[in-house]
């Protein structure tokens, strides 16, 4: 019986152990822009001007932008670049064959990207907010860029002219083991630096003693060359992420409001049902 219980626990808890043993992903909390139409309009402008060149949003139509306060005339005059009618879907400017040849794979559709990136480490909005703010130059990559959240990503930093570039440094303390066993015999610190031009340098330093803990620390230097300050860039990314979240479920706010009304109606029905039950059963007792 104990053996059977052990097998059942291993089967049920095995996936959780696998998740817990994976590398932890540190995500920054994304500001909530769900009820800020001005921020969503700004995010839509950034998305269409910078993202829609390569990525599509094929499940999102331009006329849904009216739900965040834009008129049909505003959409036609300012945002309708890849379509002729406001009822059409948001399609990418670039053809899939071209994007595959340039980047090695077709850029993904972004309609539900915020929903698909949710994990035990945070929401999809948190992932996108962190990802879009943590690019760094890396001359070893084909695009010249890399990312902390999505290592060796094929996407270049499309917003680099706004953010600029900044040096990126990792400091990792590693344990050294005996060749014949797992015994720790010492520690070393490995420092990897990518300067603002993407040049990589590495330095290994032995650490005295055994009172160290293996771990990794990431650090960005000051931003240089961008048209926006880091605070302005972060605010812009928050608006863009807010719009990406909106695209995943444009009716999310209405669904939440409707849910409140439904719960109130169910509460009233529950009271009436209980009163009816007492009326039916009052003569039984």
PAFIZA-230460 format. One line per 5 residues: number of its first residue (from 0); their letters; for each residue y, z, x of C-alpha. Coordinates in steps of 0.05 Angstrom, whole numbers, plus 5000, padded with zeros to 4 digits. Each point is the difference from the previous one (the first is absolute). Last residue first. Layout:
<recs>
NUM> A> Y,Z,X  ...;
</recs>
This chain:
<recs>
284> XXXXX> 5408,5198,4134  4983,4933,4971  5062,4999,4955  5048,4994,5059  4960,4945,5033;
279> XXXXX> 5034,4937,4974  5071,5029,5005  4987,5027,5070  4976,4931,5023  5061,4967,4969;
274> XXXXX> 5046,5047,5038  4963,4986,5064  5005,4925,4989  5074,5006,4985  5012,5039,5065;
269> XXXXX> 4958,4951,5040  5038,4941,4969  5066,5031,5022  4973,5009,5071  4974,4928,5000;
264> XXXXX> 5068,4975,4981  5033,5040,5055  4949,4974,5050  5013,4928,4978  5075,5009,5006;
259> XXXXX> 4993,5027,5071  4953,4943,5019  5051,4949,4974  5051,5027,5049  4950,4994,5057;
254> XXXXX> 4980,4929,4979  5074,4981,4995  5011,5023,5072  4939,4962,5025  5016,4935,4963;
249> XXXXX> 5015,4961,5064  4934,5021,5031  4987,4974,5071  5068,4966,5000  5035,5067,4992;
244> XXXXX> 4966,5027,5063  5023,4940,5040  5070,5011,4971  5001,5072,5023  4974,4978,5068;
239> XXXXX> 5060,4954,5007  5049,5054,4979  4970,5050,5049  5002,4946,5054  5075,4993,4989;
234> XXXXX> 5010,5075,5006  4960,5002,5065  5042,4943,5027  5065,5035,4983  4975,5064,5034;
229> XXXXX> 4977,4961,5061  5068,4966,5005  5003,4929,4977  5015,4935,5038  4946,5017,5051;
224> XXXXX> 5007,4994,5075  4974,5067,5023  4960,5056,4967  4993,5066,5037  4930,5018,5026;
219> XXXXX> 4937,5007,4958  4947,5053,5014  4926,5007,4986  4958,5060,5021  4924,4998,5009;
214> XXXXX> 4950,5056,5006  4947,5034,5042  5015,5074,5009  5014,5033,5067  4977,5066,5031;
209> XXXXX> 4952,4968,5050  5042,5004,5063  5047,4951,5034  5017,4935,4966  4988,4933,5034;
204> XXXXX> 5056,4948,4987  4988,4928,4978  5060,4954,4991  5003,4934,4961  5054,4947,4994;
199> XXXXX> 5009,4948,4946  5059,4952,4995  5020,4990,4927  5074,4986,5011  5022,5068,4973;
194> XXXXX> 4951,5034,5047  4927,5011,4984  4975,5064,5033  4930,5027,5007  4990,5071,5026;
189> XXXXX> 4929,5024,5015  4993,5074,5012  4936,5024,5033  4951,5057,4987  4943,5033,5037;
184> XXXXX> 4926,5014,5005  4981,4998,4927  4924,5003,4992  4971,4943,4959  4944,4988,5049;
179> XXXXX> 4975,4954,5055  5066,4966,5017  5040,5065,4997  5057,4996,4951  5075,4987,5006;
174> XXXXX> 5043,5021,4940  5059,4958,4981  5073,5020,4986  5037,4941,4971  5075,4986,5006;
169> XXXXX> 5023,4938,4963  5068,4968,5010  5040,4949,4961  5066,4968,5022  5046,4975,4946;
164> XXXXX> 5016,4933,4968  5051,4978,4948  4997,5023,4928  5036,4943,4966  4981,4945,5048;
159> XXXXX> 4929,5029,5001  4990,4989,4925  4942,4950,5005  4963,5043,5051  4942,4953,5014;
154> XXXXX> 4936,5004,4958  4934,4995,5037  4991,5076,5003  4973,5026,5066  5004,5073,4975;
149> XXXXX> 5019,5009,4928  5036,5067,4995  5030,4998,5071  5019,4926,4998  5001,4943,5049;
144> XXXXX> 5049,4944,5017  5004,4941,5048  4968,4954,4949  4940,4984,5044  4993,5074,5022;
139> XXXXX> 5002,5020,5074  5077,4999,5001  5001,5060,4953  5066,5016,4964  4997,5056,4950;
134> XXXXX> 4991,5004,4925  5002,5068,4967  5049,4994,4942  4963,4950,4956  4934,5038,5009;
129> XXXXX> 5028,5068,4981  5031,4977,4934  4939,4956,4986  4951,5058,5009  5043,5049,4961;
124> XXXXX> 5006,4950,4943  4925,4991,4999  4993,5074,4990  4979,5050,5053  4946,5019,5051;
119> XXXXX> 4942,4999,4951  5016,4927,4987  5048,4953,4963  5007,4932,5033  4973,4960,4940;
114> XXXXX> 5052,5026,4952  5060,4983,5043  4970,4931,5016  4994,4983,4926  5045,4938,4997;
109> XXXXX> 5000,4990,5076  4954,4940,5008  4971,5000,5070  5026,4959,5058  4951,4943,5015;
104> XXXXX> 4961,5011,5064  5006,4979,5073  5075,5011,5001  5027,4929,5012  4941,4958,4976;
99> XXXXX> 4986,5045,4940  5074,5000,4981  5002,4924,5003  4938,4991,4957  5025,5051,4950;
94> XXXXX> 5065,4963,4988  5064,5039,5014  5052,5012,4944  4956,5053,4968  4992,5001,4924;
89> XXXXX> 5033,5048,4952  4971,4979,4933  5038,4955,4951  5036,5024,4937  5067,4998,5035;
84> XXXXX> 4994,4925,5007  5008,4955,5061  4961,5040,5052  5003,5020,5074  5074,5018,5006;
79> XXXXX> 5016,5033,4932  5036,5062,5026  5075,4990,4996  5021,4950,4947  4937,5000,4957;
74> XXXXX> 4989,5075,5003  5073,5015,4986  5000,4952,4941  4937,5032,4971  5034,5068,5003;
69> XXXXX> 4979,5055,5047  4991,5071,4976  4932,5022,5026  4961,4970,4941  5036,4934,5011;
64> XXXXX> 4962,4995,5066  4938,4987,4958  5028,4929,4990  4983,4983,5072  4926,5006,4987;
59> XXXXX> 4953,5046,5038  4925,4986,5006  5011,4948,5055  5040,5045,5046  4998,4954,5060;
54> XXXXX> 5009,5017,5074  5028,4954,5053  5072,4983,4979  4995,5050,4943  5008,5058,5048;
49> XXXXX> 5071,4992,5027  5047,4973,4947  4957,5014,4939  4979,5069,5022  5070,5020,5022;
44> XXXXX> 5031,4978,4934  4945,5035,4960  5012,5064,5039  5074,4996,4984  4983,4992,4926;
39> XXXXX> 4951,5059,5005  5054,5043,5033  5050,4984,4944  4947,5012,4948  4986,5071,5025;
34> XXXXX> 4945,5028,4955  4940,4983,5044  5037,5011,5066  4959,5059,5026  5013,5010,5074;
29> XXXXX> 4940,4985,5045  4967,5059,5034  4984,4984,5073  4928,4987,5017  4957,5031,5054;
24> XXXXX> 4931,4968,5001  4942,5044,5020  4945,4965,5039  4933,5002,4964  4955,5061,4999;
19> XXXXX> 5025,5024,4932  4984,4933,4969  4929,4999,5027  4991,5072,4978  5021,4981,4930;
14> XXXXX> 4951,4942,4999  4943,5047,5022  5014,5053,4947  4958,4972,4944  4942,4972,5041;
9> XXXXX> 4998,5060,5048  5004,5049,4942  4941,4965,4965  4959,5000,5064  5012,5074,5011;
4> XXXXX> 4982,5017,4929  4934,4962,5008  4985,5037,5065  5016,5067,4968  4951,4983,4943;
</recs>
